[in-house]
Structure formats: structure tokens, C-alpha cells
Amino acid sequence: MEVLAEPSRRRILDLLRDGERPVGELVALMTLTQPAISKHLRVLKEAGLVDVRPDAQRRLYRIRPEPLADLDEWLAPYRSLWSRRLDDLERHLDSKEE
């Protein structure tokens, strides 16, 4: 999912992991301007990764977990590759200690 290639968008998702937040709070927690945060949120919303709901004068954003579950499912076959490589590295490092 190319939307997640942008580090700022991944950081926004990290911040939304604990629950919904207004744009102003995201701005305070990041080093980006309000327009930049809003742009990233719009891209995340268009990709279906976040939802927004009005709350009086604010808009609260939250993660939509379903697309992330799809991404997790797609990544599953690759985990064995990573695990094997990490196991190989561990064996290599253990052999160097001996």
C-alpha cells in the first residue's frame, strides 16, 4: 500500500493507534503544519485507513482496522522469510561468540 510509504502518514497512524484524535492534537504531537497534517489525513481517508467524525467544531480521526488486516494478511507469507533470516543472523552471531 503506497500510501504507507510516506513516514508522516505512518506516524499519524501510530498516533491514532490509541484512539481518535483531533487534527490540532496531531499537529501538536508532530513537527508538521496543520495544512500538511490535513493533507496526509485526507490521503489516509481516501485510502480507507482512517475515518473522521464531526464533534462540534472539531473533526476526530480514528484508524479503520480492516484495511490494515488486509495488509497484515498480504504480509504473512513474507514473515517466514524474515524469521529465517533473523534465525540465520542469530546463528552467525552465536558462532562468532564461541
N, C-alpha and C positions, 0 to 999 in steps of 0.2 A: 504494500500500500504506500504509494509515493508520497501521500500527504504526511506520513510519519517520518519522512526523510529529513524534514526540517526540525532542527533541535528545539527551537522555541515552541513548536507545537507539541513535541513530546514533553517538554517541561510543563506546558499548560495542562496536559492530560495528567501528569504527575500531581499537580496541584489540585486537580479536580477529583483525584482518587479518593480523598477523604470526605467528599461530599460537594454539594453545589456551592458555587461562589459567584458573587457579582464581578463585573468587569473591573470595577475600581479596586477590589481586593487583589485581583490578579496583577493589576498594574503596580500596586504597592509591593508585591512579592517578587516582581521581575524587574529587569532593567530596560524594559521596552516602554514606549509611549502608549497612551490609551488607543490612538488610532491603529498602531501596529498590533496590539493585543486584539482589538476588534476585528482586524483583517484576518488574523490567524483563527479566531473563533468562528468567523464566517466560513472559512475553508473547512474547518473541522465539522461545522454543522452541515455544510453541503455534502461532505463525505459520509455523513451519518454517524460520526463519532461522538457528537455532543448534542444535547437537547437544550433548549432555552425556554424559560417560563417567565412571564412578567410578574413582578412583585411590587406593586405600587409604582414608583418611579424607576425602579431598578429592573434589570434583566438578570436572572440567575441561570448560570450554566452548570450542566452536570454531564457526566460521562454516560454514553449509551453502551452498555457492556456487550451487546450482541455482535457488533462488527469485530470487536476485539476477540471474542470467542472464535469467530471465523478465522481470524488471523492466527490465533493460537493453534487451531486445528491444521491450518496450512503449514505452520512451522514444525509440527510434531515429527514428521519424518526426518527433519534435519537435526533434531536434538540428539539422535543416536550418533550422528557424525561428530557433533561437538563433544559428546560424552567419551567417545572412543579417543578423540584427540587429547582430551584432558587426561584420560587414563594413561595414554602413551607418554604424555609430558610428566605425569606423576612417576611413572616407572623410570623414566630417564633421570629425573631429579633424584629419585631414591638411589639409583645406581651410582650417581656422582658422589653421594654422601658416603658410600662404602669404601 
